[in-house]
């Protein structure tokens, strides 16, 4: 089984984000790498980016290729060495905080991200940025694991 987190950001074209984002990616404890549009597995056509975007994949760390521990939602023994907190909610918060950082750095108006087991998207949810943490935590709690959901996260700018 493979736990996967991948998606894209539509950066604000008036924001010079590239250098700041690059520095962030280099110092982030998670492995965030830029991927090709063709690697957005199981994404519906209407949610494939057609403008400038930063397309990404997030995995557990520098030597990982997927998000095994980050989103498995298992409770581990306190002395288990997995490189993350034993509590699944705390691990999920690490991911959500990383996504929030990426949103802020790029000043995006939209992020699309999927959290799946075996690249199978079963649900698409359009959510507000302000509800992001609450909705994602509720979905993981309901599924007790990756919710196989693609989140279209919309930021309201006034």
Backbone as JSON, one array per atom type, in Angstrom:
{
  "sequence": "XXXXXXXXXXXXXXXXXXXXXXXXXXXXXXXXXXXXXXXXXXXXXXXXXXXXXXXXXXXXXXXXXXXXXXXXXXXXXXXXXXXXXXXXXXXXXXXXXXXXXXXXXXXXXXXXXXXXXXXXXXXXXXXXXXXXXXXXXXXXXXXXXXXXXXXXXXXXXX",
  "N": [[0.84, -1.18, 0.0], [0.42, 2.25, -0.67], [0.75, 5.42, 0.58], [-0.18, 8.56, -0.48], [0.51, 11.99, -1.18], [-0.18, 14.57, -3.17], [-0.27, 17.38, -5.42], [-1.11, 20.72, -6.48], [-0.26, 24.2, -6.71], [-1.58, 27.32, -7.56], [0.23, 29.9, -8.12], [0.31, 33.37, -7.15], [0.62, 35.55, -9.78], [1.83, 37.99, -9.44], [3.56, 37.76, -7.38], [6.8, 37.23, -6.3], [7.79, 34.37, -5.77], [9.44, 32.14, -6.1], [12.23, 31.81, -5.23], [11.97, 32.0, -2.44], [10.21, 29.88, -1.94], [11.79, 27.76, -2.86], [13.9, 27.83, -1.0], [12.44, 27.21, 1.3], [11.57, 24.59, 0.71], [14.0, 23.27, 0.73], [14.7, 23.35, 3.41], [12.64, 22.17, 4.75], [11.32, 19.55, 6.75], [9.93, 17.52, 5.58], [9.8, 15.68, 2.48], [9.46, 17.44, -0.25], [8.81, 17.57, -3.53], [9.08, 18.8, -6.86], [6.89, 17.84, -9.41], [5.74, 16.4, -12.54], [2.92, 17.38, -14.56], [1.62, 15.13, -15.57], [1.87, 13.34, -13.51], [-0.15, 13.71, -11.73], [-2.05, 11.68, -10.66], [-5.14, 10.15, -11.33], [-6.56, 12.5, -11.28], [-9.33, 14.53, -12.12], [-10.01, 15.84, -15.39], [-10.85, 18.53, -15.43], [-9.62, 19.57, -13.21], [-6.95, 19.66, -13.66], [-4.06, 21.62, -13.84], [-3.79, 24.47, -16.0], [-2.43, 26.74, -16.26], [0.39, 28.72, -15.11], [1.88, 26.87, -12.59], [2.8, 25.3, -9.49], [3.56, 22.12, -9.21], [3.41, 19.38, -7.07], [4.74, 16.75, -4.95], [4.51, 15.14, -1.86], [6.42, 13.55, 0.57], [7.41, 11.37, 3.33], [10.09, 12.04, 4.15], [13.55, 12.94, 3.39], [14.59, 10.53, 2.25], [12.4, 9.17, 1.38], [9.68, 7.94, -0.67], [6.99, 8.12, -0.55], [4.13, 9.05, 1.5], [4.03, 7.45, 3.86], [4.07, 7.2, 6.84], [3.22, 9.72, 7.5], [0.51, 10.1, 6.77], [-0.87, 7.78, 7.54], [-2.49, 7.41, 9.75], [-2.32, 5.75, 11.95], [-1.95, 4.94, 15.39], [0.99, 5.0, 17.09], [3.26, 3.27, 19.31], [4.64, 5.15, 22.01], [7.46, 5.05, 22.12], [8.26, 4.32, 19.6], [10.26, 4.64, 16.75], [9.68, 6.49, 14.22], [10.26, 8.8, 13.02], [8.46, 10.8, 13.27], [5.83, 12.28, 15.31], [4.11, 10.0, 17.52], [1.37, 10.18, 17.63], [-1.36, 10.24, 15.44], [-2.85, 12.53, 14.77], [-1.13, 14.62, 15.33], [0.85, 14.13, 13.44], [-0.6, 14.56, 11.11], [-1.13, 17.26, 11.42], [1.43, 18.29, 10.98], [1.67, 17.93, 8.22], [-0.52, 19.53, 7.32], [0.26, 22.05, 8.31], [2.53, 22.42, 6.73], [1.38, 22.58, 4.17], [-0.07, 24.94, 4.53], [2.04, 26.75, 4.93], [3.16, 26.66, 2.34], [1.08, 27.75, 0.86], [1.0, 30.36, 1.89], [3.58, 31.32, 1.2], [3.48, 31.36, -1.6], [1.35, 32.99, -2.07], [-1.09, 32.1, -3.06], [-4.3, 31.68, -4.67], [-5.58, 29.39, -4.85], [-5.23, 26.01, -3.95], [-4.77, 22.68, -4.85], [-4.98, 19.49, -3.61], [-4.37, 16.06, -3.12], [-5.02, 13.32, -0.96], [-4.29, 10.17, -0.54], [-4.67, 6.57, -0.6], [-2.9, 4.44, -2.47], [-3.24, 6.03, -4.79], [-5.96, 6.44, -5.4], [-8.6, 8.36, -6.01], [-11.56, 9.05, -4.5], [-13.37, 10.91, -3.68], [-14.18, 14.32, -4.19], [-13.61, 17.41, -2.81], [-14.53, 20.7, -2.34], [-13.23, 23.23, -0.51], [-13.05, 25.88, 1.91], [-10.17, 27.81, 2.71], [-10.07, 28.61, 5.38], [-11.43, 26.56, 6.62], [-9.92, 24.36, 6.25], [-8.11, 22.82, 8.0], [-9.89, 21.77, 9.92], [-11.72, 20.28, 8.31], [-10.06, 18.4, 6.96], [-8.95, 16.99, 9.14], [-11.34, 15.9, 10.18], [-12.13, 14.22, 8.07], [-10.01, 12.33, 7.99], [-10.35, 11.22, 10.52], [-12.88, 10.05, 10.23], [-12.39, 8.13, 8.21], [-10.28, 6.78, 9.29], [-7.77, 6.77, 8.23], [-6.0, 7.55, 5.17], [-8.2, 9.59, 3.35], [-8.76, 9.24, 0.66], [-9.27, 11.48, -0.92], [-9.6, 14.38, -2.9], [-8.78, 17.62, -2.4], [-9.94, 20.77, -3.12], [-8.79, 23.69, -2.38], [-9.84, 26.78, -1.56], [-8.97, 30.13, -1.41], [-10.13, 33.1, -0.08], [-9.87, 36.31, -1.24], [-10.03, 39.64, -0.44]],
  "CA": [[0.0, 0.0, 0.0], [1.19, 3.48, -0.8], [0.04, 6.64, 0.97], [0.34, 9.6, -1.35], [0.04, 13.37, -1.09], [0.33, 15.34, -4.29], [-1.19, 18.41, -5.85], [-0.5, 21.89, -7.1], [-0.59, 25.55, -6.26], [-1.6, 28.35, -8.59], [0.82, 31.06, -7.44], [-0.05, 34.72, -7.55], [1.62, 35.97, -10.77], [2.48, 39.22, -9.0], [4.4, 37.44, -6.24], [8.07, 36.6, -6.64], [7.8, 33.33, -4.74], [10.28, 30.97, -6.44], [13.4, 31.67, -4.38], [11.5, 31.75, -1.08], [9.68, 28.51, -1.92], [12.93, 26.85, -3.0], [14.57, 27.78, 0.32], [11.56, 26.5, 2.22], [11.6, 23.18, 0.36], [15.3, 22.74, 1.14], [14.8, 23.25, 4.87], [11.47, 21.46, 5.27], [11.63, 18.18, 7.18], [9.27, 16.61, 4.64], [10.36, 15.69, 1.13], [8.53, 18.05, -1.21], [9.52, 17.68, -4.8], [8.28, 19.22, -7.99], [6.6, 16.73, -10.32], [5.11, 16.76, -13.81], [1.46, 17.37, -14.61], [1.2, 13.75, -15.83], [1.94, 12.58, -12.26], [-1.34, 13.98, -10.93], [-2.8, 10.47, -10.92], [-6.57, 10.06, -11.05], [-7.17, 13.83, -11.21], [-10.25, 14.79, -13.23], [-9.47, 16.78, -16.38], [-11.14, 19.93, -15.09], [-8.77, 20.03, -12.11], [-5.55, 19.68, -14.1], [-3.71, 23.04, -14.05], [-3.48, 24.87, -17.37], [-1.67, 27.98, -16.17], [1.59, 28.51, -14.31], [1.58, 26.21, -11.33], [3.84, 24.51, -8.85], [2.99, 20.79, -9.01], [4.28, 18.79, -6.06], [4.52, 15.48, -4.27], [5.06, 15.23, -0.5], [6.66, 12.26, 1.21], [7.82, 11.42, 4.73], [11.38, 12.68, 4.41], [14.5, 12.97, 2.28], [14.81, 9.23, 1.61], [11.1, 8.52, 1.19], [9.01, 8.19, -1.94], [5.57, 8.37, -0.29], [3.79, 9.61, 2.82], [3.62, 6.27, 4.63], [3.76, 7.5, 8.24], [2.61, 11.04, 7.6], [-0.95, 10.08, 6.66], [-1.48, 6.46, 7.75], [-3.44, 7.6, 10.85], [-2.14, 4.75, 13.0], [-1.37, 5.38, 16.66], [2.17, 4.19, 17.37], [3.76, 3.3, 20.68], [5.42, 6.37, 22.22], [8.9, 4.86, 21.9], [8.49, 3.92, 18.22], [11.06, 5.61, 16.0], [9.23, 6.61, 12.83], [10.66, 10.12, 12.54], [7.32, 11.7, 13.48], [5.12, 11.98, 16.56], [3.34, 8.75, 17.53], [-0.04, 10.54, 17.49], [-1.69, 10.51, 14.04], [-3.33, 13.91, 14.6], [0.07, 15.48, 15.32], [1.5, 13.94, 12.13], [-1.44, 15.23, 10.11], [-0.89, 18.7, 11.61], [2.69, 18.62, 10.31], [1.34, 18.06, 6.79], [-1.39, 20.7, 7.12], [1.09, 23.25, 8.5], [3.38, 22.54, 5.55], [0.53, 23.09, 3.09], [-0.36, 26.35, 4.85], [3.27, 27.5, 4.62], [3.29, 26.76, 0.88], [0.04, 28.69, 0.43], [1.43, 31.71, 2.27], [4.76, 31.7, 0.42], [3.12, 31.62, -3.01], [0.21, 33.9, -2.1], [-2.01, 31.48, -4.0], [-5.73, 31.79, -4.44], [-6.11, 28.04, -4.88], [-4.37, 24.83, -3.88], [-5.46, 21.41, -5.03], [-4.11, 18.46, -3.05], [-5.04, 14.8, -2.84], [-4.45, 12.49, 0.1], [-4.86, 8.9, -0.95], [-3.98, 5.29, -0.49], [-2.8, 3.83, -3.8], [-3.63, 6.96, -5.86], [-7.37, 6.28, -5.73], [-9.43, 9.48, -5.56], [-12.96, 8.65, -4.45], [-14.19, 12.07, -3.34], [-13.61, 15.64, -4.46], [-14.23, 18.38, -1.92], [-14.13, 22.11, -2.46], [-13.31, 23.76, 0.84], [-12.42, 27.18, 2.17], [-8.9, 27.76, 3.43], [-10.33, 28.74, 6.81], [-11.98, 25.3, 7.12], [-9.04, 23.3, 5.8], [-7.63, 21.96, 9.09], [-11.04, 21.08, 10.52], [-12.27, 19.33, 7.34], [-9.11, 17.31, 6.72], [-8.92, 16.16, 10.35], [-12.61, 15.15, 10.27], [-12.11, 13.16, 7.06], [-9.09, 11.29, 8.45], [-10.97, 10.54, 11.67], [-13.98, 9.21, 9.72], [-11.83, 7.02, 7.43], [-9.19, 6.17, 10.06], [-6.64, 6.64, 7.3], [-6.13, 8.5, 4.05], [-9.61, 9.59, 2.93], [-8.88, 9.13, -0.8], [-9.99, 12.71, -1.26], [-8.93, 15.5, -3.54], [-9.27, 18.87, -1.81], [-9.75, 22.02, -3.84], [-8.78, 24.64, -1.29], [-10.06, 28.11, -2.12], [-8.69, 31.24, -0.51], [-10.91, 34.29, -0.41], [-9.11, 37.55, -1.17], [-10.93, 40.79, -0.53]],
  "C": [[0.88, 1.24, 0.0], [0.31, 4.66, -0.41], [0.66, 7.8, 0.21], [-0.32, 10.95, -1.09], [0.65, 14.1, -2.27], [-0.73, 16.32, -4.74], [-0.47, 19.55, -6.51], [-1.03, 23.17, -6.46], [-0.62, 26.43, -7.5], [-1.06, 29.62, -7.96], [0.29, 32.38, -7.99], [1.02, 35.2, -8.55], [2.37, 37.24, -10.39], [3.41, 39.01, -7.8], [5.67, 36.74, -6.73], [8.36, 35.54, -5.57], [8.89, 32.27, -4.92], [11.46, 30.78, -5.5], [13.0, 31.34, -2.94], [10.96, 30.32, -0.95], [10.82, 27.5, -2.01], [13.67, 26.7, -1.67], [13.74, 26.99, 1.33], [11.63, 24.99, 1.97], [12.91, 22.52, 0.81], [15.41, 22.53, 2.65], [13.65, 22.48, 5.51], [11.85, 20.03, 5.64], [10.96, 17.13, 6.29], [9.97, 16.69, 3.29], [9.3, 16.21, 0.17], [9.3, 18.23, -2.51], [8.55, 18.09, -5.9], [8.11, 18.03, -8.93], [5.94, 17.28, -11.59], [3.59, 16.67, -13.7], [0.93, 15.94, -14.8], [1.23, 12.88, -14.58], [0.81, 12.91, -11.3], [-2.33, 12.85, -11.2], [-4.25, 10.58, -10.46], [-7.24, 11.43, -10.89], [-8.15, 13.98, -12.38], [-9.68, 15.9, -14.14], [-9.69, 18.23, -15.97], [-10.31, 20.45, -13.92], [-7.28, 19.92, -12.43], [-5.19, 21.14, -14.37], [-3.32, 23.33, -15.51], [-2.75, 26.22, -17.42], [-0.42, 27.69, -15.33], [1.2, 27.93, -12.96], [2.83, 25.55, -10.77], [3.19, 23.19, -8.49], [3.94, 20.01, -8.12], [3.81, 17.43, -5.58], [5.16, 15.63, -2.89], [5.22, 13.83, 0.06], [7.25, 12.48, 2.6], [9.12, 12.17, 5.0], [12.31, 12.52, 3.23], [14.69, 11.64, 1.55], [13.52, 8.48, 1.33], [10.53, 8.85, -0.18], [7.5, 8.36, -1.77], [5.37, 8.82, 1.15], [3.29, 8.52, 3.76], [3.18, 6.63, 6.05], [2.98, 8.8, 8.4], [1.09, 10.97, 7.6], [-1.58, 8.71, 6.92], [-2.52, 6.45, 8.87], [-3.41, 6.49, 11.89], [-1.55, 5.41, 14.24], [-0.21, 4.45, 16.97], [2.53, 4.27, 18.85], [4.66, 4.51, 20.84], [6.91, 6.23, 21.93], [9.25, 4.4, 20.48], [9.24, 5.02, 17.48], [10.64, 5.62, 14.54], [9.6, 7.98, 12.24], [9.58, 11.17, 12.68], [6.73, 11.41, 14.85], [4.32, 10.67, 16.42], [1.86, 9.0, 17.26], [-0.36, 10.89, 16.04], [-2.17, 11.94, 13.79], [-2.15, 14.88, 14.53], [0.8, 15.34, 13.98], [0.71, 14.65, 11.04], [-1.28, 16.74, 10.22], [0.42, 19.14, 10.95], [2.44, 18.83, 8.82], [0.52, 19.32, 6.54], [-0.59, 21.99, 7.3], [2.01, 23.48, 7.31], [2.59, 23.09, 4.37], [0.21, 24.57, 3.3], [0.86, 27.22, 4.55], [3.41, 27.7, 3.12], [2.27, 27.76, 0.31], [0.48, 30.12, 0.71], [2.61, 32.19, 1.43], [4.39, 32.1, -1.0], [1.97, 32.61, -3.17], [-0.86, 33.4, -3.08], [-3.46, 31.8, -3.67], [-6.38, 30.41, -4.43], [-5.0, 27.01, -4.79], [-5.26, 23.62, -4.08], [-4.51, 20.33, -4.53], [-4.94, 17.21, -2.79], [-4.27, 14.04, -1.77], [-5.09, 11.12, -0.04], [-4.02, 7.7, -0.52], [-4.04, 4.69, -1.88], [-3.37, 4.71, -4.92], [-5.09, 6.84, -6.29], [-8.19, 7.43, -5.15], [-10.89, 9.05, -5.65], [-13.89, 9.83, -4.26], [-13.44, 13.34, -3.71], [-14.37, 16.62, -3.58], [-13.66, 19.76, -2.19], [-14.34, 22.74, -1.09], [-12.63, 25.13, 0.92], [-11.12, 26.96, 2.95], [-9.14, 27.79, 4.94], [-10.88, 27.46, 7.44], [-11.05, 24.11, 6.89], [-8.64, 22.33, 6.92], [-8.78, 21.12, 9.65], [-11.58, 19.98, 9.59], [-11.34, 18.14, 7.14], [-9.02, 16.41, 7.95], [-10.19, 15.32, 10.47], [-12.64, 13.99, 9.28], [-11.19, 12.02, 7.49], [-9.68, 10.52, 9.62], [-12.07, 9.59, 11.19], [-13.45, 7.97, 8.99], [-10.79, 6.21, 8.22], [-7.99, 5.87, 9.17], [-6.81, 7.66, 6.21], [-7.55, 8.44, 3.49], [-9.83, 9.45, 1.42], [-9.67, 10.3, -1.37], [-9.06, 13.71, -1.92], [-9.6, 16.76, -2.98], [-8.93, 20.04, -2.73], [-9.91, 23.11, -2.78], [-8.8, 26.05, -1.86], [-9.77, 29.17, -1.05], [-9.46, 32.46, -0.99], [-10.03, 35.51, -0.22], [-10.07, 38.72, -1.36], [-10.13, 42.06, -0.71]]
}
